[in-house]
């Protein structure tokens, strides 16, 4: 039996080093280019609590920028207000609400602040959701208006996300609600949402660093509330965009920025408990809490804002040239504040006015479209 010959084939050591280097490089690149997938298990469940902060100073970054393997840095956000979302089963919400939502929703959470409106007040406000393996949807809302319960269940749900959620996914939904009571009034909501997952990568906030998907939602919403006793309606025709950064297991977006067509931006992000928020800033007015509506407006204008501490603030209206049309000093309380302006007495011209709210050196401005 012949022995096999032993062929010694010389291999250059530099060649082996190069192969080893390539394999090591590829091994390190794999986690850098891997993108996450968001599923229903990453959404909130009954019993979950999520602490959120409203942040200031978004001017340091262009939050519209996005792409593949992108890096977003929001570490410089300053928290000014904190809330805690507590999620419960619909069976733990007011009984009358359960009649309308028990068969359609498996998740709810209460809005922690009542909303005063001239002549009545919205209380016991709840948001209802349905978390399914294929999608996460807003089923509707419920509130009591001066003690009268109003369930708002959409004919078709407002779909926030479809699962599994990947980079490049595109979808849309249209939701509608109309509710009327004789001798009381009606509520109408029409909403169209267009979603696109337009980025993935790493985001850093004051809460930490996360691998995320970024989803952009363009929303057109028409809301109308009419109260018979007041013979007054409040129509709101709104266009706004939501930018959400979603991470595995975080229940809610680790950061969300909502902008409107007038340029306002509200920034909310997941956070830990912050002690003495007033000590981290020199602001009195909650930067992202000022709202003016309806917009456009022709006669009555409502101005809402939050104060971090009781203070006297200056409310003024100016035209584009800077001419002051109105000025009023308001003694505000800590928390939610609301005031009304009669535009007819100001006689502004059609076009754009500026609604200015000032406290000390801080000035917050909103654009208002006037239509006489």
N, C-alpha and C positions, 0 to 999 in steps of 0.2 A: 504494500500500500504506500503510495507516494505521499510524502509530506507536502503540505501547502507552503508555498514560498511566502516569506514575510517581506512584503514590499514596504519599505520606509519612504513615505511621501513627505517631503519637507514642506512645512507650513510656516510662512513668515509670521513672526510674533506680532508685528505691527498690524497685520491683517486681522488676527484674532482680537487684538485690542479694539480695533475699529468695529468689529461685529458686536463685541460686548457693549461698547459705548452706545451703539444704535439701539440695542435691546433695552438698555437702562433708560435711554432717552424716551423711547416709546412707552415704557412702563410709567414714567412720570407724567407723560402727556395724557394718558388715558383719563385720569380724574379731572384734568383741566378742561377737557372738551366734552365731558359727559354732561348731559342736561337731565334735569329731573322730570318726573311725571307726577301731576297732581291728580289724586283720586278722591272718592267720597270719604275715605277714612281720614283725609286731611282736613275735613270740615268739622265744625263744632257738633257736639252731642249734648243731650240733656245732662245737666250737672256741671258742665264746663263753665269756667269763668275766665275772661280775657280782659286784662288791664290795658287801656289805651291812653296815649297822651296826644294832645293837640300841640303841634310844634310851630315855632316861629322861624324866621329867617331862611326862606327857601331861595333867596336871590343868589346864593353862592353856587348854584348848580342848575344846569338846564335839564329839568326832569323829563323833557320830551325826548331826549337822546336815548337811543336803544340800539340793540343789535344782538349778534351771537357772541357768546362768551364775554358779555359786557360787564363792566365794573361800575356800580353806582355807589357813591359815597355820600351818605346823609348823616354822617357822624356829628356834624356841627349843629343839628337841630336843637332848639331850646324848648323844653317842655313847659307849657304854661297852665294847662288844664288837664286833669285826669278823670277818666270814667272807668267803670268796670261793667262789661257786658256779662250778664248771668243768663245762661241758657237753661230753659225748663221745658218739660213736656207740655203740650197744649192742655192737658188735664189739670195743670196747676195754674191756669189763667182763669179770669172771671167766667162764671158758669155760662152766661149768655153768649160770650164769645165762643165757647166750646161748641155750641150748637152749629155754628157756621164753619168751624175749622177742624173739628176732631177727625173727620174723615179725609181731610185734604192735606193736613200738615202733621209733621212729626217733631217739630222744633219751634220754640218761641223765645223771645226775650223782650223785657220791658224797657221802654224808653224812660230814662230816669228823671226827666223833667217835664212838668206840665206846661202847656202852651197857652198863655192868655191871649184872647182875641177880643176886640171891642164887643161887649154885650154878652159874651159867654167865654167858656174856658174848656180846653181839651185836657182831659185827665185819663188816667189808666190806659196809657198808650202802649200797645204791644205790636211787635213785628212777628209775622208767622212765616216759617220756611218749610221746605220739604227737601230732605237730603236722601237722594236715591243713588243707586249704583251708576246710573247714567247721567245724572245732572243734579245741580243744587239750585233751587229756585226760591224766589220770594213769592209766597202764595197771596199775601195781602197784609192788611193792618186792621187794628181795631182800636177804638177810642170812645170815650164818653164825652159828649158835648153837653155841658151844663147838666150832667147826670143822666143823659139819654144815650144808651149804648149804640154805637154805629160800627157795624162790621164791614170791612172793605175787602172783599175777596175777589181777586181778579178772575175774569172769565177764562183767561189763559195766563199761566204763571209768567212772571218776569224771570227769565233764566239767566242766572249769574254765570254759571260755568257748566260745560258739558264734559263728562268724564269718559275715558281718561283724557286729561288735558295736556297737550303737547305744544311745543313751539311751532308756529305757523297755522294753528287751528283758527278757523273763522266760523262764526255763527251769528244768528240774530233771533230776536223774539219780539212779539208785540202783545201788550197786555192792556186790558180795559176794565173799567169799573164805573158803574153809575148807580146811585142810591138816592131815592127821594122819599120824603115823608110829608103828607098833606099838612098844611099849616105850619110846617117847620122849615123846609128847604131841601136842598140836594147837594150831593158831592159827586164830582165827576173827575176821573183820572184816565188819561190816555198816554201810554208810554211805549216808545219804540227803542230797542237796545240793539246795537251792533258791536259785537265783540271780536277782537283779534289778538291772539298771543303774538306780540311783535318783538319779544326779546327774551333772552335767558342769560343768566350769569350770576354774579355775586353782588349782594347789596350789604352795605354797612350802615347801621343806624345806632343811636345811643343804646339800644337794647342788645346789639350784637351783630355778627356777620352770618349771612345765610345764603345758600344756593337757592335761586329763585327762578320762577317764570314771571314775565311781566305781561299783563293783559291790559289792553286799552279798550275802553267801552265808550262809544259815542251814543248819547242818550238825548232823545227829544221827548219832552213831557209837557202835556197840557193839563193843568189842574184847575178846577173851578169849584168854589164853595159859595152857595147862595143861601142867605138866611131871610125867611119871609118876614119875621118880626122887625128886622132892620131895613128891609127893602134894599138890601145891598149885596152885591156879589163881589168875590175876590178872584178874578181870573189870573192865572200864572202860566205863561207860555215860556218854557225854559229849554235851552240847549246847554248841555254840560258834558264834560268828558271826565271819565274816571280812569286813573292810572293805578293799577294794583300790582303789588309784588307778592307772589304766593310762594310759601316755603313748606316743606314737608312737616306735617304734624303740628302746624302753628294755629290751626282752627280759623283764624281770620288773617287778612293780609298783614304781613309784617310792616308794610307801609302802604298807605293809600293817599293819593292827591286828587282832589276834585276841583276842576276849573270850570268857569262859565265863560260865555262869549264876551263878557265885559272885562275879563282879565283877572277876576278874583280867584284865589286858590285857598283851599282848606287842606291841611296836612294832618293826617292821623296815623299813628304807628303803634305797634305793640311795644309795651314798656314794662319795667318793673316799678314798684312803688317809689315815689320820689317824696322826700321829706321837705316841707316848707318850700313849695314851688315859687312863692313870691320872692324868695331870696335869690333866685337864679336869674332874675331879669329886672329891668327898671320900667316895665310897662304897666299901665293901668287898664287899658282896653285890651280885651282878648283879641289879638290881631286877626284871627280868622273867624270871628264870631259876628262881625257886622254884616247885616243883610238889609237890603232895601227892596220893597215890592209893593204893588206890581211893577214890573219893569218890562216894557214901556208903561208909563203912567200918564194920566191926563188930569186927574182931580185930587184924589186922596192918595197919599204915600205913607207907608209904614216903614219905620226905621227900627231895627232891633240890634242889640249888642250886649255883650257880657262885660262886666267890670270885675277885675280881680280884687278890687277893694272899693268901698264906697268913696265916691269922688264927684266933684263938680266938673262936667264936661261941656265943651262948646260945640253946638251943632250949627253948621252953616251950609248955605247953598250958594254956589257961584256958577256963573256961566263960563264958557270956554276961555273968554278973554280975561277972566279973573275977577270980574265985577261981582260984588257980593249982593245977592238977592234976598238973603234971609240970614238971621242969626238969633240963636236962643241958647241960654245957659240952662243946663239940666242937672239937677241934683240926683245923681244915680246911686243905686244901692249895689252892694256886692252881689254878683251873679247876673241874672237875666234882667234886661231893661227893654222897654218898648215905648215909642212915641209916635205921634201922627202929625203929618204936615198937610196943610191945605194948599195944593199947588195953585188953585184958582186965585188965591190972594197974593201969590208971588208973581203972577203973570209972566212966567218964563216963555221964551219963544220956543217954537218947535226945534228939536235938535237934542244936543247933549248938555246936561248939567252935571255938576260935581257935588256930591253930598259928602261933607267933611265932618269928621268927628275928632275933636282934639282934647287931649288931657296932658297938661304940661308941655313937654317937647314932643310928645307922640301925636301923630296925625294919621288917621285912617281915612281913605277916600274911596268912594264907590261912584261909578259912572251911572247916570240915569238918563234914559231916553224919554223925552217929553213929547207927547202927541196931544195937541189941543183939538 
